[in-house]
Amino acid sequence: MTINVLFAGVPVAELHAALAWYERLLGGPPDLVPNESERVWRLTDGGWVYVVEDSERAGRGLLTLIVDDLDVHLAELGGRGIDAGEIEAISETTRKAVIVDPDGNRITLGEDVSSGG
């Protein structure tokens, strides 16, 4: 199986209430507005995140984003009013910090700190 594009969804109770928070998290407005209940951000050439209004599933989402410099990204997010939990070393080469959206969805930012990683 060859996968060319990944869409990862995050369910929220009320889309319009969540939009400002996700715009701060993802650095700007959504790239696509497919319908009234979804907004989509393009994060990489083949990686997209969509926030969808789904009150039954809201708060149960898990999303992990691997970044190149965790400290820089967390400082940028802090400047936009989004605070992460403590940075945790999960191995000798990997660190992470968890952010929780207003609905309770967990967004983990991870970093490979190995040489050449």
N, CA, C and O atoms as a GROMACS GRO file, in nm:
protein
  468
    1MET      N    1   0.085  -0.118   0.000
    1MET     CA    2   0.000   0.000   0.000
    1MET      C    3   0.089   0.123   0.000
    1MET      O    4   0.180   0.135   0.082
    2THR      N    5   0.063   0.214  -0.091
    2THR     CA    6   0.133   0.342  -0.097
    2THR      C    7   0.037   0.450  -0.051
    2THR      O    8  -0.074   0.463  -0.102
    3ILE      N    9   0.083   0.528   0.047
    3ILE     CA   10   0.000   0.637   0.098
    3ILE      C   11   0.066   0.768   0.058
    3ILE      O   12   0.183   0.792   0.087
    4ASN      N   13  -0.009   0.852  -0.008
    4ASN     CA   14   0.044   0.978  -0.057
    4ASN      C   15   0.005   1.098   0.027
    4ASN      O   16   0.078   1.198   0.032
    5VAL      N   17  -0.108   1.089   0.094
    5VAL     CA   18  -0.158   1.203   0.172
    5VAL      C   19  -0.220   1.150   0.300
    5VAL      O   20  -0.284   1.044   0.300
    6LEU      N   21  -0.202   1.222   0.408
    6LEU     CA   22  -0.262   1.188   0.536
    6LEU      C   23  -0.350   1.302   0.582
    6LEU      O   24  -0.305   1.417   0.589
    7PHE      N   25  -0.475   1.273   0.615
    7PHE     CA   26  -0.566   1.367   0.679
    7PHE      C   27  -0.590   1.313   0.820
    7PHE      O   28  -0.637   1.200   0.836
    8ALA      N   29  -0.558   1.393   0.921
    8ALA     CA   30  -0.583   1.355   1.060
    8ALA      C   31  -0.690   1.447   1.116
    8ALA      O   32  -0.680   1.569   1.103
    9GLY      N   33  -0.793   1.389   1.178
    9GLY     CA   34  -0.904   1.468   1.228
    9GLY      C   35  -0.903   1.485   1.378
    9GLY      O   36  -0.864   1.395   1.452
   10VAL      N   37  -0.947   1.602   1.422
   10VAL     CA   38  -0.962   1.633   1.564
   10VAL      C   39  -1.106   1.677   1.587
   10VAL      O   40  -1.148   1.778   1.533
   11PRO      N   41  -1.181   1.602   1.667
   11PRO     CA   42  -1.321   1.637   1.691
   11PRO      C   43  -1.335   1.742   1.802
   11PRO      O   44  -1.271   1.733   1.906
   12VAL      N   45  -1.420   1.839   1.777
   12VAL     CA   46  -1.447   1.945   1.876
   12VAL      C   47  -1.598   1.956   1.895
   12VAL      O   48  -1.676   1.918   1.808
   13ALA      N   49  -1.639   2.009   2.010
   13ALA     CA   50  -1.782   2.022   2.040
   13ALA      C   51  -1.848   2.127   1.952
   13ALA      O   52  -1.956   2.103   1.897
   14GLU      N   53  -1.784   2.243   1.937
   14GLU     CA   54  -1.838   2.351   1.855
   14GLU      C   55  -1.726   2.409   1.770
   14GLU      O   56  -1.631   2.466   1.823
   15LEU      N   57  -1.737   2.394   1.641
   15LEU     CA   58  -1.631   2.436   1.550
   15LEU      C   59  -1.596   2.584   1.566
   15LEU      O   60  -1.479   2.618   1.581
   16HIS      N   61  -1.695   2.670   1.562
   16HIS     CA   62  -1.666   2.813   1.565
   16HIS      C   63  -1.600   2.856   1.695
   16HIS      O   64  -1.519   2.949   1.697
   17ALA      N   65  -1.634   2.790   1.804
   17ALA     CA   66  -1.569   2.819   1.932
   17ALA      C   67  -1.423   2.773   1.932
   17ALA      O   68  -1.340   2.833   2.000
   18ALA      N   69  -1.392   2.667   1.857
   18ALA     CA   70  -1.257   2.610   1.855
   18ALA      C   71  -1.164   2.678   1.753
   18ALA      O   72  -1.042   2.666   1.764
   19LEU      N   73  -1.221   2.748   1.656
   19LEU     CA   74  -1.139   2.800   1.546
   19LEU      C   75  -1.027   2.893   1.590
   19LEU      O   76  -0.914   2.878   1.543
   20ALA      N   77  -1.054   2.987   1.677
   20ALA     CA   78  -0.950   3.082   1.718
   20ALA      C   79  -0.834   3.009   1.784
   20ALA      O   80  -0.718   3.042   1.760
   21TRP      N   81  -0.864   2.909   1.867
   21TRP     CA   82  -0.759   2.834   1.935
   21TRP      C   83  -0.673   2.759   1.833
   21TRP      O   84  -0.550   2.762   1.841
   22TYR      N   85  -0.737   2.691   1.737
   22TYR     CA   86  -0.661   2.616   1.638
   22TYR      C   87  -0.584   2.708   1.542
   22TYR      O   88  -0.477   2.671   1.494
   23GLU      N   89  -0.637   2.824   1.514
   23GLU     CA   90  -0.562   2.921   1.434
   23GLU      C   91  -0.435   2.965   1.506
   23GLU      O   92  -0.331   2.983   1.444
   24ARG      N   93  -0.444   2.982   1.638
   24ARG     CA   94  -0.324   3.016   1.716
   24ARG      C   95  -0.228   2.898   1.718
   24ARG      O   96  -0.107   2.916   1.702
   25LEU      N   97  -0.279   2.777   1.739
   25LEU     CA   98  -0.195   2.658   1.743
   25LEU      C   99  -0.122   2.637   1.610
   25LEU      O  100  -0.002   2.613   1.609
   26LEU      N  101  -0.194   2.646   1.501
   26LEU     CA  102  -0.139   2.611   1.370
   26LEU      C  103  -0.085   2.730   1.293
   26LEU      O  104  -0.042   2.715   1.178
   27GLY      N  105  -0.086   2.848   1.354
   27GLY     CA  106  -0.017   2.963   1.297
   27GLY      C  107  -0.093   3.042   1.194
   27GLY      O  108  -0.034   3.126   1.126
   28GLY      N  109  -0.222   3.021   1.180
   28GLY     CA  110  -0.299   3.100   1.085
   28GLY      C  111  -0.433   3.037   1.054
   28GLY      O  112  -0.469   2.934   1.111
   29PRO      N  113  -0.506   3.099   0.964
   29PRO     CA  114  -0.639   3.048   0.929
   29PRO      C  115  -0.629   2.917   0.851
   29PRO      O  116  -0.522   2.884   0.798
   30PRO      N  117  -0.738   2.843   0.844
   30PRO     CA  118  -0.735   2.716   0.770
   30PRO      C  119  -0.710   2.738   0.622
   30PRO      O  120  -0.740   2.843   0.566
   31ASP      N  121  -0.654   2.634   0.561
   31ASP     CA  122  -0.627   2.637   0.417
   31ASP      C  123  -0.748   2.598   0.335
   31ASP      O  124  -0.761   2.638   0.219
   32LEU      N  125  -0.837   2.519   0.394
   32LEU     CA  126  -0.957   2.474   0.324
   32LEU      C  127  -1.078   2.486   0.416
   32LEU      O  128  -1.068   2.466   0.537
   33VAL      N  129  -1.192   2.518   0.356
   33VAL     CA  130  -1.319   2.519   0.427
   33VAL      C  131  -1.412   2.430   0.344
   33VAL      O  132  -1.487   2.479   0.260
   34PRO      N  133  -1.408   2.298   0.369
   34PRO     CA  134  -1.487   2.207   0.286
   34PRO      C  135  -1.637   2.214   0.310
   34PRO      O  136  -1.715   2.186   0.219
   35ASN      N  137  -1.677   2.251   0.432
   35ASN     CA  138  -1.819   2.261   0.463
   35ASN      C  139  -1.834   2.337   0.594
   35ASN      O  140  -1.735   2.383   0.651
   36GLU      N  141  -1.957   2.351   0.643
   36GLU     CA  142  -1.982   2.429   0.764
   36GLU      C  143  -1.923   2.368   0.890
   36GLU      O  144  -1.901   2.439   0.987
   37SER      N  145  -1.898   2.238   0.891
   37SER     CA  146  -1.854   2.172   1.014
   37SER      C  147  -1.706   2.132   1.016
   37SER      O  148  -1.662   2.067   1.110
   38GLU      N  149  -1.629   2.170   0.912
   38GLU     CA  150  -1.487   2.132   0.906
   38GLU      C  151  -1.400   2.248   0.861
   38GLU      O  152  -1.440   2.332   0.781
   39ARG      N  153  -1.277   2.249   0.915
   39ARG     CA  154  -1.172   2.339   0.868
   39ARG      C  155  -1.046   2.256   0.857
   39ARG      O  156  -1.022   2.167   0.938
   40VAL      N  157  -0.964   2.286   0.755
   40VAL     CA  158  -0.848   2.202   0.724
   40VAL      C  159  -0.722   2.287   0.710
   40VAL      O  160  -0.723   2.390   0.642
   41TRP      N  161  -0.612   2.243   0.775
   41TRP     CA  162  -0.482   2.307   0.765
   41TRP      C  163  -0.383   2.212   0.699
   41TRP      O  164  -0.377   2.094   0.734
   42ARG      N  165  -0.307   2.264   0.605
   42ARG     CA  166  -0.202   2.186   0.540
   42ARG      C  167  -0.074   2.210   0.619
   42ARG      O  168  -0.026   2.323   0.628
   43LEU      N  169  -0.018   2.104   0.677
   43LEU     CA  170   0.102   2.116   0.759
   43LEU      C  171   0.229   2.079   0.684
   43LEU      O  172   0.335   2.135   0.709
   44THR      N  173   0.218   1.985   0.590
   44THR     CA  174   0.330   1.943   0.505
   44THR      C  175   0.272   1.916   0.367
   44THR      O  176   0.151   1.927   0.346
   45ASP      N  177   0.358   1.880   0.272
   45ASP     CA  178   0.308   1.852   0.138
   45ASP      C  179   0.198   1.747   0.138
   45ASP      O  180   0.099   1.761   0.066
   46GLY      N  181   0.213   1.644   0.218
   46GLY     CA  182   0.113   1.538   0.221
   46GLY      C  183   0.046   1.520   0.356
   46GLY      O  184  -0.018   1.417   0.379
   47GLY      N  185   0.059   1.616   0.445
   47GLY     CA  186   0.002   1.604   0.578
   47GLY      C  187  -0.094   1.716   0.611
   47GLY      O  188  -0.057   1.834   0.610
   48TRP      N  189  -0.216   1.680   0.639
   48TRP     CA  190  -0.322   1.777   0.668
   48TRP      C  191  -0.388   1.743   0.802
   48TRP      O  192  -0.396   1.626   0.840
   49VAL      N  193  -0.434   1.845   0.872
   49VAL     CA  194  -0.512   1.828   0.994
   49VAL      C  195  -0.645   1.896   0.974
   49VAL      O  196  -0.651   2.011   0.930
   50TYR      N  197  -0.751   1.824   1.006
   50TYR     CA  198  -0.882   1.888   0.999
   50TYR      C  199  -0.947   1.887   1.136
   50TYR      O  200  -0.937   1.789   1.211
   51VAL      N  201  -1.014   1.996   1.167
   51VAL     CA  202  -1.090   2.010   1.289
   51VAL      C  203  -1.236   2.000   1.247
   51VAL      O  204  -1.282   2.073   1.159
   52VAL      N  205  -1.307   1.909   1.312
   52VAL     CA  206  -1.444   1.880   1.272
   52VAL      C  207  -1.537   1.889   1.392
   52VAL      O  208  -1.504   1.841   1.501
   53GLU      N  209  -1.651   1.951   1.372
   53GLU     CA  210  -1.752   1.957   1.478
   53GLU      C  211  -1.816   1.819   1.491
   53GLU      O  212  -1.880   1.770   1.399
   54ASP      N  213  -1.796   1.759   1.608
   54ASP     CA  214  -1.848   1.625   1.636
   54ASP      C  215  -1.858   1.613   1.787
   54ASP      O  216  -1.766   1.564   1.852
   55SER      N  217  -1.968   1.659   1.843
   55SER     CA  218  -1.982   1.669   1.989
   55SER      C  219  -1.973   1.534   2.059
   55SER      O  220  -1.930   1.527   2.174
   56GLU      N  221  -2.012   1.426   1.992
   56GLU     CA  222  -2.003   1.294   2.056
   56GLU      C  223  -1.860   1.247   2.074
   56GLU      O  224  -1.832   1.174   2.170
   57ARG      N  225  -1.770   1.287   1.986
   57ARG     CA  226  -1.630   1.244   1.994
   57ARG      C  227  -1.538   1.352   2.050
   57ARG      O  228  -1.421   1.324   2.078
   58ALA      N  229  -1.588   1.472   2.069
   58ALA     CA  230  -1.504   1.584   2.113
   58ALA      C  231  -1.428   1.549   2.240
   58ALA      O  232  -1.482   1.489   2.333
   59GLY      N  233  -1.302   1.589   2.243
   59GLY     CA  234  -1.218   1.568   2.360
   59GLY      C  235  -1.148   1.434   2.364
   59GLY      O  236  -1.073   1.408   2.458
   60ARG      N  237  -1.170   1.350   2.266
   60ARG     CA  238  -1.108   1.217   2.264
   60ARG      C  239  -0.997   1.206   2.161
   60ARG      O  240  -0.941   1.098   2.141
   61GLY      N  241  -0.965   1.318   2.094
   61GLY     CA  242  -0.866   1.315   1.987
   61GLY      C  243  -0.723   1.310   2.038
   61GLY      O  244  -0.690   1.366   2.143
   62LEU      N  245  -0.640   1.243   1.962
   62LEU     CA  246  -0.497   1.236   1.987
   62LEU      C  247  -0.425   1.270   1.858
   62LEU      O  248  -0.452   1.210   1.753
   63LEU      N  249  -0.334   1.364   1.864
   63LEU     CA  250  -0.261   1.407   1.746
   63LEU      C  251  -0.117   1.428   1.786
   63LEU      O  252  -0.090   1.496   1.885
   64THR      N  253  -0.023   1.373   1.711
   64THR     CA  254   0.119   1.394   1.737
   64THR      C  255   0.182   1.459   1.617
   64THR      O  256   0.167   1.413   1.504
   65LEU      N  257   0.252   1.569   1.642
   65LEU     CA  258   0.323   1.642   1.538
   65LEU      C  259   0.472   1.642   1.574
   65LEU      O  260   0.508   1.682   1.685
   66ILE      N  261   0.556   1.598   1.483
   66ILE     CA  262   0.700   1.597   1.507
   66ILE      C  263   0.757   1.725   1.448
   66ILE      O  264   0.736   1.755   1.331
   67VAL      N  265   0.828   1.800   1.530
   67VAL     CA  266   0.882   1.929   1.490
   67VAL      C  267   1.034   1.925   1.492
   67VAL      O  268   1.094   1.835   1.550
   68ASP      N  269   1.097   2.025   1.428
   68ASP     CA  270   1.242   2.027   1.420
   68ASP      C  271   1.309   2.084   1.544
   68ASP      O  272   1.423   2.047   1.574
   69ASP      N  273   1.243   2.173   1.616
   69ASP     CA  274   1.302   2.233   1.736
   69ASP      C  275   1.189   2.257   1.837
   69ASP      O  276   1.119   2.358   1.829
   70LEU      N  277   1.174   2.165   1.929
   70LEU     CA  278   1.063   2.170   2.024
   70LEU      C  279   1.064   2.298   2.107
   70LEU      O  280   0.959   2.359   2.127
   71ASP      N  281   1.181   2.339   2.154
   71ASP     CA  282   1.189   2.460   2.236
   71ASP      C  283   1.141   2.584   2.162
   71ASP      O  284   1.068   2.666   2.218
   72VAL      N  285   1.181   2.597   2.037
   72VAL     CA  286   1.140   2.712   1.957
   72VAL      C  287   0.989   2.709   1.934
   72VAL      O  288   0.922   2.812   1.948
   73HIS      N  289   0.935   2.594   1.899
   73HIS     CA  290   0.791   2.584   1.873
   73HIS      C  291   0.709   2.613   1.998
   73HIS      O  292   0.606   2.681   1.991
   74LEU      N  293   0.755   2.563   2.112
   74LEU     CA  294   0.682   2.589   2.236
   74LEU      C  295   0.687   2.736   2.274
   74LEU      O  296   0.589   2.791   2.324
   75ALA      N  297   0.801   2.801   2.250
   75ALA     CA  298   0.811   2.945   2.277
   75ALA      C  299   0.717   3.023   2.186
   75ALA      O  300   0.650   3.116   2.232
   76GLU      N  301   0.712   2.986   2.058
   76GLU     CA  302   0.620   3.053   1.965
   76GLU      C  303   0.475   3.034   2.008
   76GLU      O  304   0.396   3.129   2.006
   77LEU      N  305   0.440   2.913   2.048
   77LEU     CA  306   0.303   2.887   2.093
   77LEU      C  307   0.271   2.965   2.220
   77LEU      O  308   0.162   3.019   2.234
   78GLY      N  309   0.366   2.970   2.312
   78GLY     CA  310   0.346   3.049   2.434
   78GLY      C  311   0.319   3.194   2.402
   78GLY      O  312   0.237   3.258   2.468
   79GLY      N  313   0.388   3.248   2.301
   79GLY     CA  314   0.366   3.385   2.257
   79GLY      C  315   0.229   3.407   2.196
   79GLY      O  316   0.180   3.519   2.190
   80ARG      N  317   0.166   3.297   2.151
   80ARG     CA  318   0.032   3.304   2.094
   80ARG      C  319  -0.074   3.261   2.196
   80ARG      O  320  -0.190   3.240   2.161
   81GLY      N  321  -0.032   3.248   2.323
   81GLY     CA  322  -0.128   3.216   2.429
   81GLY      C  323  -0.162   3.070   2.445
   81GLY      O  324  -0.263   3.036   2.506
   82ILE      N  325  -0.078   2.981   2.392
   82ILE     CA  326  -0.102   2.838   2.407
   82ILE      C  327   0.012   2.780   2.488
   82ILE      O  328   0.128   2.784   2.447
   83ASP      N  329  -0.023   2.725   2.604
   83ASP     CA  330   0.076   2.668   2.693
   83ASP      C  331   0.078   2.516   2.682
   83ASP      O  332  -0.027   2.452   2.673
   84ALA      N  333   0.198   2.462   2.685
   84ALA     CA  334   0.215   2.317   2.682
   84ALA      C  335   0.255   2.270   2.820
   84ALA      O  336   0.297   2.348   2.905
   85GLY      N  337   0.242   2.141   2.840
   85GLY     CA  338   0.292   2.082   2.963
   85GLY      C  339   0.443   2.079   2.961
   85GLY      O  340   0.507   2.128   2.868
   86GLU      N  341   0.499   2.021   3.063
   86GLU     CA  342   0.644   2.010   3.074
   86GLU      C  343   0.700   1.927   2.960
   86GLU      O  344   0.635   1.835   2.910
   87ILE      N  345   0.822   1.960   2.918
   87ILE     CA  346   0.891   1.877   2.820
   87ILE      C  347   0.936   1.750   2.889
   87ILE      O  348   0.993   1.753   2.998
   88GLU      N  349   0.909   1.639   2.824
   88GLU     CA  350   0.942   1.508   2.881
   88GLU      C  351   1.035   1.434   2.786
   88GLU      O  352   1.010   1.427   2.665
   89ALA      N  353   1.143   1.380   2.839
   89ALA     CA  354   1.232   1.294   2.760
   89ALA      C  355   1.169   1.156   2.760
   89ALA      O  356   1.151   1.096   2.866
   90ILE      N  357   1.137   1.104   2.643
   90ILE     CA  358   1.076   0.971   2.638
   90ILE      C  359   1.177   0.864   2.596
   90ILE      O  360   1.148   0.745   2.601
   91SER      N  361   1.294   0.909   2.554
   91SER     CA  362   1.408   0.820   2.528
   91SER      C  363   1.531   0.911   2.522
   91SER      O  364   1.520   1.032   2.542
   92GLU      N  365   1.646   0.853   2.495
   92GLU     CA  366   1.767   0.935   2.485
   92GLU      C  367   1.762   1.029   2.365
   92GLU      O  368   1.835   1.128   2.360
   93THR      N  369   1.678   0.998   2.268
   93THR     CA  370   1.676   1.077   2.145
   93THR      C  371   1.544   1.147   2.116
   93THR      O  372   1.531   1.215   2.015
   94THR      N  373   1.446   1.131   2.204
   94THR     CA  374   1.314   1.187   2.175
   94THR      C  375   1.258   1.261   2.296
   94THR      O  376   1.263   1.213   2.409
   95ARG      N  377   1.204   1.381   2.268
   95ARG     CA  378   1.138   1.462   2.370
   95ARG      C  379   0.998   1.494   2.322
   95ARG      O  380   0.969   1.493   2.202
   96LYS      N  381   0.910   1.525   2.420
   96LYS     CA  382   0.774   1.563   2.382
   96LYS      C  383   0.716   1.659   2.485
   96LYS      O  384   0.763   1.669   2.598
   97ALA      N  385   0.613   1.730   2.441
   97ALA     CA  386   0.532   1.815   2.529
   97ALA      C  387   0.388   1.801   2.482
   97ALA      O  388   0.361   1.790   2.362
   98VAL      N  389   0.297   1.802   2.577
   98VAL     CA  390   0.156   1.782   2.545
   98VAL      C  391   0.079   1.912   2.563
   98VAL      O  392   0.095   1.983   2.662
   99ILE      N  393  -0.005   1.941   2.466
   99ILE     CA  394  -0.094   2.056   2.468
   99ILE      C  395  -0.236   2.000   2.468
   99ILE      O  396  -0.264   1.902   2.398
  100VAL      N  397  -0.323   2.059   2.546
  100VAL     CA  398  -0.462   2.014   2.551
  100VAL      C  399  -0.551   2.127   2.503
  100VAL      O  400  -0.544   2.239   2.555
  101ASP      N  401  -0.634   2.099   2.404
  101ASP     CA  402  -0.724   2.203   2.353
  101ASP      C  403  -0.840   2.225   2.449
  101ASP      O  404  -0.856   2.148   2.544
  102PRO      N  405  -0.922   2.326   2.427
  102PRO     CA  406  -1.033   2.355   2.519
  102PRO      C  407  -1.134   2.240   2.534
  102PRO      O  408  -1.206   2.235   2.634
  103ASP      N  409  -1.141   2.149   2.437
  103ASP     CA  410  -1.232   2.035   2.447
  103ASP      C  411  -1.169   1.916   2.517
  103ASP      O  412  -1.239   1.821   2.553
  104GLY      N  413  -1.037   1.919   2.537
  104GLY     CA  414  -0.968   1.807   2.601
  104GLY      C  415  -0.890   1.718   2.506
  104GLY      O  416  -0.830   1.620   2.550
  105ASN      N  417  -0.888   1.750   2.376
  105ASN     CA  418  -0.806   1.675   2.282
  105ASN      C  419  -0.659   1.698   2.315
  105ASN      O  420  -0.619   1.808   2.352
  106ARG      N  421  -0.578   1.592   2.301
  106ARG     CA  422  -0.435   1.601   2.332
  106ARG      C  423  -0.355   1.612   2.204
  106ARG      O  424  -0.362   1.525   2.117
  107ILE      N  425  -0.277   1.719   2.194
  107ILE     CA  426  -0.187   1.740   2.082
  107ILE      C  427  -0.046   1.730   2.138
  107ILE      O  428  -0.006   1.812   2.221
  108THR      N  429   0.028   1.632   2.091
  108THR     CA  430   0.164   1.612   2.138
  108THR      C  431   0.260   1.666   2.033
  108THR      O  432   0.249   1.634   1.914
  109LEU      N  433   0.355   1.749   2.077
  109LEU     CA  434   0.464   1.792   1.991
  109LEU      C  435   0.586   1.711   2.031
  109LEU      O  436   0.622   1.707   2.148
  110GLY      N  437   0.648   1.648   1.934
  110GLY     CA  438   0.765   1.567   1.960
  110GLY      C  439   0.884   1.615   1.881
  110GLY      O  440   0.869   1.686   1.781
  111GLU      N  441   1.003   1.577   1.927
  111GLU     CA  442   1.126   1.614   1.859
  111GLU      C  443   1.225   1.500   1.870
  111GLU      O  444   1.243   1.443   1.977
  112ASP      N  445   1.290   1.468   1.758
  112ASP     CA  446   1.400   1.373   1.755
  112ASP      C  447   1.528   1.453   1.775
  112ASP      O  448   1.564   1.534   1.690
  113VAL      N  449   1.595   1.433   1.886
  113VAL     CA  450   1.714   1.512   1.918
  113VAL      C  451   1.844   1.438   1.885
  113VAL      O  452   1.952   1.484   1.921
  114SER      N  453   1.834   1.325   1.819
  114SER     CA  454   1.954   1.251   1.782
  114SER      C  455   2.028   1.327   1.673
  114SER      O  456   1.967   1.405   1.600
  115SER      N  457   2.155   1.305   1.661
  115SER     CA  458   2.232   1.374   1.558
  115SER      C  459   2.180   1.335   1.422
  115SER      O  460   2.161   1.217   1.393
  116GLY      N  461   2.157   1.434   1.338
  116GLY     CA  462   2.103   1.411   1.205
  116GLY      C  463   1.954   1.385   1.205
  116GLY      O  464   1.897   1.357   1.099
  117GLY      N  465   1.886   1.393   1.324
  117GLY     CA  466   1.744   1.361   1.332
  117GLY      C  467   1.661   1.477   1.307
  117GLY      O  468   1.538   1.466   1.310
   0.00000   0.00000   0.00000
